[in-house]
Amino acid sequence: MGLFTVAEARAELANLRETLDELVRVRADAAELAVSLTPDGDPSPLGGLPELKAAQARLDDLMTAVQQTGAELKGFAPLLIDFPAELDGVPVQLCWLEGDDDLTWYHRADIGFAGRRPLP
Protein backbone atom coordinates (compact mmCIF):
# COMPACT_ATOMS: atom_id res chain seq x y z
CA MET A 1 0.00 0.00 0.00
CA GLY A 2 1.07 3.55 -0.54
CA LEU A 3 1.66 6.56 1.60
CA PHE A 4 -1.08 8.51 3.33
CA THR A 5 -1.50 12.25 3.31
CA VAL A 6 -2.45 13.71 6.69
CA ALA A 7 -6.01 14.23 5.43
CA GLU A 8 -6.24 10.64 4.13
CA ALA A 9 -4.90 9.22 7.39
CA ARG A 10 -7.38 11.27 9.43
CA ALA A 11 -10.23 10.08 7.19
CA GLU A 12 -9.10 6.46 7.51
CA LEU A 13 -8.85 6.81 11.28
CA ALA A 14 -12.41 8.17 11.35
CA ASN A 15 -13.54 5.18 9.28
CA LEU A 16 -11.77 2.84 11.71
CA ARG A 17 -13.29 4.28 14.90
CA GLU A 18 -16.01 1.63 15.27
CA THR A 19 -13.48 -1.14 14.62
CA LEU A 20 -11.05 0.35 17.15
CA ASP A 21 -13.78 0.78 19.77
CA GLU A 22 -14.81 -2.85 19.30
CA LEU A 23 -11.18 -3.96 19.46
CA VAL A 24 -10.81 -2.24 22.86
CA ARG A 25 -14.01 -3.89 24.17
CA VAL A 26 -13.11 -7.36 22.92
CA ARG A 27 -9.53 -6.98 24.20
CA ALA A 28 -10.90 -6.27 27.69
CA ASP A 29 -13.30 -9.23 27.50
CA ALA A 30 -10.49 -11.56 26.37
CA ALA A 31 -8.25 -10.38 29.20
CA GLU A 32 -11.00 -10.99 31.77
CA LEU A 33 -11.80 -14.41 30.34
CA ALA A 34 -8.13 -15.40 30.27
CA VAL A 35 -7.66 -14.49 33.94
CA SER A 36 -10.87 -16.31 34.91
CA LEU A 37 -9.43 -19.51 33.43
CA THR A 38 -6.26 -19.43 35.56
CA PRO A 39 -6.14 -21.69 38.66
CA ASP A 40 -6.64 -18.69 40.99
CA GLY A 41 -9.08 -16.87 38.73
CA ASP A 42 -12.65 -16.09 39.65
CA PRO A 43 -15.29 -17.25 37.16
CA SER A 44 -16.34 -14.57 34.67
CA PRO A 45 -19.95 -13.79 33.83
CA LEU A 46 -18.65 -13.50 30.25
CA GLY A 47 -18.19 -17.26 30.01
CA GLY A 48 -15.25 -19.60 29.77
CA LEU A 49 -12.89 -21.16 27.25
CA PRO A 50 -15.31 -21.13 24.26
CA GLU A 51 -15.96 -17.42 24.77
CA LEU A 52 -12.23 -16.74 25.12
CA LYS A 53 -11.53 -18.56 21.85
CA ALA A 54 -14.32 -16.56 20.15
CA ALA A 55 -12.91 -13.29 21.53
CA GLN A 56 -9.41 -14.18 20.30
CA ALA A 57 -10.77 -14.98 16.83
CA ARG A 58 -12.66 -11.68 16.77
CA LEU A 59 -9.51 -9.80 17.82
CA ASP A 60 -7.64 -11.39 14.91
CA ASP A 61 -10.40 -10.26 12.52
CA LEU A 62 -10.38 -6.71 13.89
CA MET A 63 -6.59 -6.39 13.75
CA THR A 64 -6.62 -7.69 10.16
CA ALA A 65 -9.28 -5.10 9.25
CA VAL A 66 -7.04 -2.32 10.58
CA GLN A 67 -4.00 -3.54 8.69
CA GLN A 68 -5.92 -4.01 5.43
CA THR A 69 -6.31 -0.22 5.26
CA GLY A 70 -2.54 0.19 4.89
CA ALA A 71 -2.19 1.38 8.48
CA GLU A 72 0.27 -0.45 10.70
CA LEU A 73 -0.88 -1.78 14.07
CA LYS A 74 2.21 -1.21 16.21
CA GLY A 75 0.75 -1.72 19.68
CA PHE A 76 -2.09 -3.74 21.14
CA ALA A 77 -2.48 -2.46 24.71
CA PRO A 78 -2.66 0.45 24.33
CA LEU A 79 -3.52 0.52 20.64
CA LEU A 80 -0.88 2.26 18.58
CA ILE A 81 -1.48 2.78 14.88
CA ASP A 82 0.94 4.29 12.38
CA PHE A 83 0.06 5.56 8.92
CA PRO A 84 3.08 5.64 6.56
CA ALA A 85 3.52 9.12 5.11
CA GLU A 86 6.01 11.77 4.04
CA LEU A 87 6.45 15.22 5.49
CA ASP A 88 8.69 17.60 3.55
CA GLY A 89 10.20 14.61 1.71
CA VAL A 90 11.07 12.76 4.94
CA PRO A 91 9.56 9.29 5.56
CA VAL A 92 7.39 9.49 8.68
CA GLN A 93 4.67 7.61 10.49
CA LEU A 94 1.52 9.56 11.35
CA CYS A 95 0.94 8.21 14.82
CA TRP A 96 -2.33 7.58 16.70
CA LEU A 97 -2.29 6.28 20.27
CA GLU A 98 -5.38 4.93 22.04
CA GLY A 99 -6.91 7.85 23.91
CA ASP A 100 -5.94 10.44 21.28
CA ASP A 101 -8.97 12.33 19.97
CA ASP A 102 -7.49 12.85 16.54
CA LEU A 103 -4.39 12.13 14.49
CA THR A 104 -2.10 14.94 15.64
CA TRP A 105 1.32 13.26 16.07
CA TYR A 106 4.07 11.89 13.86
CA HIS A 107 7.54 10.48 14.15
CA ARG A 108 10.29 9.89 11.65
CA ALA A 109 10.18 6.35 10.30
CA ASP A 110 13.79 5.72 11.35
CA ILE A 111 13.33 6.92 14.92
CA GLY A 112 10.05 5.42 16.08
CA PHE A 113 7.73 6.33 18.93
CA ALA A 114 10.48 7.90 21.06
CA GLY A 115 10.73 10.65 18.42
CA ARG A 116 6.99 11.42 18.48
CA ARG A 117 6.19 15.10 17.79
CA PRO A 118 3.03 17.14 17.22
CA LEU A 119 2.11 17.55 13.56
CA PRO A 120 3.03 20.99 12.24
NORRA-V356483 format. One record per run of one state. SS is the DSSP state (@ for helix, = for strand, . for the rest). FROM is the first residue (numbers start at 0). TO is the last residue. If there is no record, write none. Layout:
ss=SS from=FROM to=TO
ss=SS from=FROM to=TO
This chain:
ss=. from=0 to=2
ss== from=3 to=3
ss=. from=4 to=4
ss=@ from=5 to=35
ss=. from=36 to=42
ss== from=43 to=43
ss=. from=44 to=45
ss== from=46 to=46
ss=. from=47 to=47
ss=@ from=48 to=66
ss=. from=67 to=70
ss== from=71 to=75
ss=. from=76 to=77
ss== from=78 to=86
ss=. from=87 to=88
ss== from=89 to=96
ss=. from=97 to=103
ss== from=104 to=107
ss=. from=108 to=111
ss=@ from=112 to=114
ss=. from=115 to=115
ss== from=116 to=117
ss=. from=118 to=119
